Amino acid sequence: MEGLAGNVALVTGAGGGIGRAIARRLAKEGAKLVLTDIELRAKDDVLRGFSESAVFLHHAVASETSWADVIAESLKHFGQIDILVNNAALIASGNIEDTSLTQWQAMQRVNADGVFLGCHHAVRTMKANPRGGVIVNLASLAAVTGLGRYCAYSASKGAVTALTRSVAAHCRDAGYRIRCNAVIPGAVLTQAIAATTGDMSPDTADYWHDPRTRYAMPEDIASLVAFLASDDARFITGSEVRIDNGQLFVQ
């Protein structure tokens, strides 16, 4: 890859395992970072290991006011935003019979509305950049297969993939140098997931230990995000890239 030196990347949900891995990889590629999360308690942990090239901002992705504040603070601090990674999301179980309208709407607010607001503000900001920008939206295999136990989550991630295609088409047709792609992970062995799987650990679930594994490591997702954010992927837009080791169904 050509690297991301000189780029400013905004990563939402940076307090989680995937968000932190993405932040570390983008920093390794030379990007400056705006790291956001709704959990202020995550600030010190998220920023540990970064220099003055990273800032942390409190961010509720379902709030347009919060998005406006984060964009303004990012521009104030770094002067530009070149990369947006819409990573923040909620997940909760519930099939179509069990899920209430309140639960459905709460999931859509964060997972669908939050990504819409990110894309909306990012495109309006990035189109002024001479080199445009890149948006990477984190979807899920649930958007492709539909998980019976995760009704609202599956639908919200389906909205992310459809929105990704629409944003990419709009930016292409408008002549903006802005690309928008979706990453579609299967199961990812974050610390939170590992805590629920008993004896499962990166040592036993990693691809090099068992090539049949259904678990990606957060770093696997981060590597794909870094590639899509780079100029090496300049002709890739509107794509949905599965990263699941061929696990088409995970129910």
Sequence and secondary structure as in RCSB ss.txt:
>XXXX:A:sequence
MEGLAGNVALVTGAGGGIGRAIARRLAKEGAKLVLTDIELRAKDDVLRGFSESAVFLHHAVASETSWADVIAESL
KHFGQIDILVNNAALIASGNIEDTSLTQWQAMQRVNADGVFLGCHHAVRTMKANPRGGVIVNLASLAAVTGLGRY
CAYSASKGAVTALTRSVAAHCRDAGYRIRCNAVIPGAVLTQAIAATTGDMSPDTADYWHDPRTRYAMPEDIASLV
AFLASDDARFITGSEVRIDNGQLFVQ
>XXXX:A:secstr
    TT EEEESSTTSHHHHHHHHHHHHTT EEEEEES GGGHHHHHTT  TTEEEEE  TT HHHHHHHHHHHH
HHHS   EEEE       B TTT  HHHHHHHHIIIIIHHHHHHHHHHHHHTTSTT EEEEEE  THHHH  TTB
HHHHHHHHHHHHHHHHHHHHHHHHT  EEEEEEEE EE  HHHHTTSTT  HHHHSTTT TT  EE HHHHHHHH
HHHHSGGGTT  S EEEESTT     
